Amino acid sequence: MITDRINALYERALTEKDLPLQIVLQWFINEQVEEESQVMEIIDRLKLIGSDGPSIYLF
């Protein structure tokens, strides 16, 4: 998973004390958290709708 790879790189940057890379990776981490949250919200909505065709269209 992408999140795991980004986190592993961040851990490595911490170990290496590479502050500029930590800053860049923190941006990616923040973006990843936001994207995963949005996807989970979409999944939750689709579960709520179920297989009702017209509702999916309005989604």
The first five atom37 places (N, CA, C, CB, O) and aatype in JSON, in Angstrom:
{
  "aatype": [12, 9, 16, 3, 1, 9, 2, 0, 10, 18, 6, 1, 0, 10, 16, 6, 11, 3, 10, 14, 10, 5, 9, 19, 10, 5, 17, 13, 9, 2, 6, 5, 19, 6, 6, 6, 15, 5, 19, 12, 6, 9, 9, 3, 1, 10, 11, 10, 9, 7, 15, 3, 7, 14, 15, 9, 18, 10, 13],
  "atom_mask": [
    [1, 1, 1, 1, 1],
    [1, 1, 1, 1, 1],
    [1, 1, 1, 1, 1],
    [1, 1, 1, 1, 1],
    [1, 1, 1, 1, 1],
    [1, 1, 1, 1, 1],
    [1, 1, 1, 1, 1],
    [1, 1, 1, 1, 1],
    [1, 1, 1, 1, 1],
    [1, 1, 1, 1, 1],
    [1, 1, 1, 1, 1],
    [1, 1, 1, 1, 1],
    [1, 1, 1, 1, 1],
    [1, 1, 1, 1, 1],
    [1, 1, 1, 1, 1],
    [1, 1, 1, 1, 1],
    [1, 1, 1, 1, 1],
    [1, 1, 1, 1, 1],
    [1, 1, 1, 1, 1],
    [1, 1, 1, 1, 1],
    [1, 1, 1, 1, 1],
    [1, 1, 1, 1, 1],
    [1, 1, 1, 1, 1],
    [1, 1, 1, 1, 1],
    [1, 1, 1, 1, 1],
    [1, 1, 1, 1, 1],
    [1, 1, 1, 1, 1],
    [1, 1, 1, 1, 1],
    [1, 1, 1, 1, 1],
    [1, 1, 1, 1, 1],
    [1, 1, 1, 1, 1],
    [1, 1, 1, 1, 1],
    [1, 1, 1, 1, 1],
    [1, 1, 1, 1, 1],
    [1, 1, 1, 1, 1],
    [1, 1, 1, 1, 1],
    [1, 1, 1, 1, 1],
    [1, 1, 1, 1, 1],
    [1, 1, 1, 1, 1],
    [1, 1, 1, 1, 1],
    [1, 1, 1, 1, 1],
    [1, 1, 1, 1, 1],
    [1, 1, 1, 1, 1],
    [1, 1, 1, 1, 1],
    [1, 1, 1, 1, 1],
    [1, 1, 1, 1, 1],
    [1, 1, 1, 1, 1],
    [1, 1, 1, 1, 1],
    [1, 1, 1, 1, 1],
    [1, 1, 1, 0, 1],
    [1, 1, 1, 1, 1],
    [1, 1, 1, 1, 1],
    [1, 1, 1, 0, 1],
    [1, 1, 1, 1, 1],
    [1, 1, 1, 1, 1],
    [1, 1, 1, 1, 1],
    [1, 1, 1, 1, 1],
    [1, 1, 1, 1, 1],
    [1, 1, 1, 1, 1]
  ],
  "atom_positions": [
    [[0.85, -1.18, 0.0], [0.0, 0.0, 0.0], [0.9, 1.25, 0.0], [-0.97, 0.0, 1.23], [1.97, 1.26, 0.6]],
    [[0.43, 2.27, -0.67], [1.19, 3.51, -0.79], [1.47, 4.12, 0.58], [0.43, 4.51, -1.66], [2.59, 4.57, 0.84]],
    [[0.48, 4.13, 1.44], [0.64, 4.71, 2.77], [1.79, 4.05, 3.52], [-0.65, 4.58, 3.58], [2.6, 4.73, 4.15]],
    [[1.87, 2.74, 3.45], [2.95, 2.02, 4.14], [4.32, 2.42, 3.6], [2.75, 0.51, 3.99], [5.27, 2.56, 4.36]],
    [[4.41, 2.6, 2.3], [5.69, 2.99, 1.69], [6.1, 4.4, 2.1], [5.6, 2.89, 0.16], [7.26, 4.66, 2.41]],
    [[5.13, 5.3, 2.09], [5.42, 6.68, 2.51], [5.87, 6.69, 3.97], [4.19, 7.59, 2.31], [6.83, 7.37, 4.32]],
    [[5.16, 5.94, 4.81], [5.52, 5.89, 6.23], [6.91, 5.3, 6.43], [4.49, 5.07, 7.01], [7.66, 5.78, 7.28]],
    [[7.25, 4.29, 5.67], [8.58, 3.68, 5.77], [9.66, 4.68, 5.37], [8.67, 2.41, 4.9], [10.71, 4.77, 6.0]],
    [[9.4, 5.43, 4.31], [10.36, 6.46, 3.89], [10.51, 7.54, 4.96], [9.91, 7.09, 2.56], [11.61, 8.03, 5.21]],
    [[9.4, 7.9, 5.58], [9.44, 8.91, 6.63], [10.26, 8.41, 7.82], [8.02, 9.28, 7.09], [11.08, 9.15, 8.37]],
    [[10.04, 7.17, 8.2], [10.83, 6.58, 9.3], [12.32, 6.59, 8.96], [10.36, 5.13, 9.59], [13.15, 6.87, 9.82]],
    [[12.64, 6.29, 7.73], [14.05, 6.31, 7.3], [14.61, 7.73, 7.36], [14.18, 5.75, 5.86], [15.75, 7.93, 7.79]],
    [[13.81, 8.7, 6.94], [14.24, 10.1, 7.01], [14.48, 10.52, 8.45], [13.2, 11.02, 6.35], [15.41, 11.28, 8.73]],
    [[13.65, 10.03, 9.37], [13.86, 10.32, 10.79], [15.17, 9.72, 11.27], [12.69, 9.78, 11.63], [15.95, 10.37, 11.96]],
    [[15.39, 8.46, 10.91], [16.62, 7.76, 11.32], [17.86, 8.48, 10.78], [16.6, 6.31, 10.83], [18.86, 8.62, 11.48]],
    [[17.77, 8.92, 9.53], [18.9, 9.59, 8.88], [19.0, 11.07, 9.27], [18.77, 9.46, 7.37], [19.95, 11.76, 8.88]],
    [[18.02, 11.55, 10.02], [17.95, 12.97, 10.42], [17.97, 13.89, 9.2], [19.13, 13.31, 11.35], [18.64, 14.93, 9.18]],
    [[17.21, 13.49, 8.19], [17.1, 14.25, 6.95], [15.86, 15.14, 7.04], [17.02, 13.29, 5.7], [14.78, 14.77, 6.58]],
    [[16.04, 16.31, 7.62], [14.91, 17.22, 7.87], [14.19, 17.66, 6.6], [15.4, 18.43, 8.61], [12.96, 17.64, 6.57]],
    [[14.9, 18.06, 5.54], [14.18, 18.46, 4.33], [13.29, 17.34, 3.77], [15.17, 18.9, 3.26], [12.17, 17.59, 3.33]],
    [[13.79, 16.12, 3.79], [12.98, 15.0, 3.31], [11.8, 14.74, 4.24], [13.83, 13.74, 3.17], [10.72, 14.38, 3.77]],
    [[11.99, 14.91, 5.53], [10.89, 14.74, 6.48], [9.76, 15.72, 6.17], [11.39, 14.94, 7.94], [8.58, 15.37, 6.22]],
    [[10.14, 16.95, 5.86], [9.14, 17.98, 5.55], [8.36, 17.62, 4.29], [9.82, 19.35, 5.38], [7.13, 17.72, 4.26]],
    [[9.07, 17.19, 3.26], [8.4, 16.79, 2.01], [7.49, 15.6, 2.25], [9.44, 16.45, 0.92], [6.35, 15.58, 1.79]],
    [[7.98, 14.61, 2.97], [7.19, 13.41, 3.23], [5.99, 13.71, 4.12], [8.05, 12.33, 3.87], [4.94, 13.07, 3.99]],
    [[6.13, 14.67, 5.03], [4.99, 15.05, 5.87], [3.85, 15.59, 5.02], [5.41, 16.1, 6.92], [2.68, 15.34, 5.3]],
    [[4.21, 16.33, 3.97], [3.18, 16.82, 3.05], [2.46, 15.64, 2.4], [3.81, 17.73, 1.97], [1.23, 15.63, 2.32]],
    [[3.23, 14.65, 1.93], [2.62, 13.47, 1.32], [1.75, 12.71, 2.31], [3.71, 12.54, 0.77], [0.67, 12.23, 1.96]],
    [[2.2, 12.61, 3.55], [1.42, 11.92, 4.59], [0.1, 12.65, 4.8], [2.22, 11.85, 5.92], [-0.96, 12.01, 4.87]],
    [[0.15, 13.96, 4.92], [-1.08, 14.74, 5.11], [-2.05, 14.55, 3.94], [-0.74, 16.23, 5.27], [-3.25, 14.39, 4.15]],
    [[-1.52, 14.57, 2.73], [-2.36, 14.37, 1.55], [-2.97, 12.97, 1.54], [-1.54, 14.6, 0.27], [-4.14, 12.8, 1.2]],
    [[-2.17, 11.98, 1.9], [-2.64, 10.6, 1.91], [-3.76, 10.42, 2.93], [-1.48, 9.64, 2.22], [-4.76, 9.75, 2.65]],
    [[-3.61, 11.01, 4.09], [-4.65, 10.93, 5.13], [-5.94, 11.55, 4.61], [-4.19, 11.64, 6.44], [-7.03, 11.0, 4.8]],
    [[-5.83, 12.69, 3.96], [-7.01, 13.37, 3.41], [-7.68, 12.52, 2.33], [-6.61, 14.74, 2.84], [-8.9, 12.38, 2.32]],
    [[-6.88, 11.97, 1.43], [-7.43, 11.14, 0.35], [-8.11, 9.89, 0.89], [-6.33, 10.75, -0.64], [-9.19, 9.52, 0.43]],
    [[-7.48, 9.23, 1.85], [-8.07, 8.03, 2.42], [-9.38, 8.35, 3.13], [-7.09, 7.36, 3.4], [-10.33, 7.57, 3.09]],
    [[-9.44, 9.49, 3.78], [-10.66, 9.92, 4.45], [-11.79, 10.13, 3.44], [-10.42, 11.21, 5.26], [-12.93, 9.72, 3.67]],
    [[-11.47, 10.77, 2.33], [-12.47, 11.01, 1.29], [-12.98, 9.7, 0.69], [-11.9, 11.91, 0.2], [-14.17, 9.55, 0.44]],
    [[-12.08, 8.78, 0.45], [-12.47, 7.48, -0.1], [-13.36, 6.73, 0.87], [-11.23, 6.64, -0.45], [-14.36, 6.13, 0.47]],
    [[-13.02, 6.76, 2.15], [-13.85, 6.08, 3.15], [-15.25, 6.69, 3.21], [-13.18, 6.14, 4.54], [-16.23, 5.98, 3.4]],
    [[-15.33, 8.0, 3.05], [-16.63, 8.67, 3.04], [-17.46, 8.21, 1.84], [-16.46, 10.2, 3.01], [-18.66, 7.95, 1.98]],
    [[-16.84, 8.09, 0.69], [-17.53, 7.61, -0.51], [-18.0, 6.17, -0.31], [-16.62, 7.71, -1.75], [-19.13, 5.83, -0.66]],
    [[-17.14, 5.33, 0.23], [-17.5, 3.94, 0.48], [-18.68, 3.86, 1.44], [-16.3, 3.15, 1.05], [-19.61, 3.08, 1.22]],
    [[-18.65, 4.65, 2.5], [-19.75, 4.66, 3.46], [-21.07, 5.07, 2.79], [-19.44, 5.61, 4.62], [-22.11, 4.48, 3.06]],
    [[-21.02, 6.07, 1.92], [-22.22, 6.51, 1.22], [-22.75, 5.41, 0.31], [-21.93, 7.78, 0.39], [-23.96, 5.15, 0.26]],
    [[-21.85, 4.75, -0.41], [-22.27, 3.68, -1.31], [-22.88, 2.52, -0.54], [-21.1, 3.2, -2.15], [-23.84, 1.9, -1.01]],
    [[-22.33, 2.21, 0.63], [-22.91, 1.14, 1.46], [-24.31, 1.53, 1.91], [-22.01, 0.86, 2.68], [-25.21, 0.69, 1.95]],
    [[-24.5, 2.79, 2.26], [-25.8, 3.28, 2.7], [-26.82, 3.19, 1.56], [-25.68, 4.72, 3.21], [-27.97, 2.82, 1.79]],
    [[-26.4, 3.54, 0.37], [-27.29, 3.51, -0.8], [-27.65, 2.08, -1.17], [-26.62, 4.22, -1.99], [-28.79, 1.8, -1.55]],
    [[-26.7, 1.18, -1.06], [-26.94, -0.2, -1.46], [-26.96, -0.32, -2.97], [0.0, 0.0, 0.0], [-26.13, 0.28, -3.66]],
    [[-27.89, -1.08, -3.49], [-27.94, -1.31, -4.94], [-29.1, -0.55, -5.6], [-28.07, -2.8, -5.23], [-29.55, -0.93, -6.68]],
    [[-29.57, 0.49, -4.96], [-30.66, 1.29, -5.51], [-30.12, 2.16, -6.64], [-31.32, 2.17, -4.41], [-29.45, 3.16, -6.39]],
    [[-30.42, 1.79, -7.86], [-29.89, 2.46, -9.05], [-30.08, 3.96, -9.07], [0.0, 0.0, 0.0], [-29.1, 4.69, -9.23]],
    [[-31.32, 4.47, -8.9], [-31.52, 5.92, -8.95], [-30.72, 6.67, -7.87], [-33.0, 6.24, -8.79], [-30.24, 7.77, -8.12]],
    [[-30.59, 6.09, -6.72], [-29.81, 6.74, -5.65], [-28.35, 6.84, -6.04], [-29.95, 5.97, -4.33], [-27.7, 7.86, -5.76]],
    [[-27.82, 5.81, -6.67], [-26.42, 5.84, -7.1], [-26.24, 6.94, -8.14], [-25.98, 4.46, -7.68], [-25.24, 7.66, -8.12]],
    [[-27.21, 7.09, -9.04], [-27.13, 8.12, -10.06], [-27.08, 9.5, -9.42], [-28.32, 8.03, -11.01], [-26.34, 10.37, -9.89]],
    [[-27.85, 9.73, -8.37], [-27.88, 11.02, -7.69], [-26.64, 11.25, -6.84], [-29.11, 11.13, -6.82], [-26.3, 12.39, -6.52]],
    [[-25.97, 10.18, -6.48], [-24.78, 10.27, -5.65], [-23.76, 11.13, -6.34], [-24.21, 8.88, -5.35], [-22.67, 11.33, -5.8]]
  ]
}
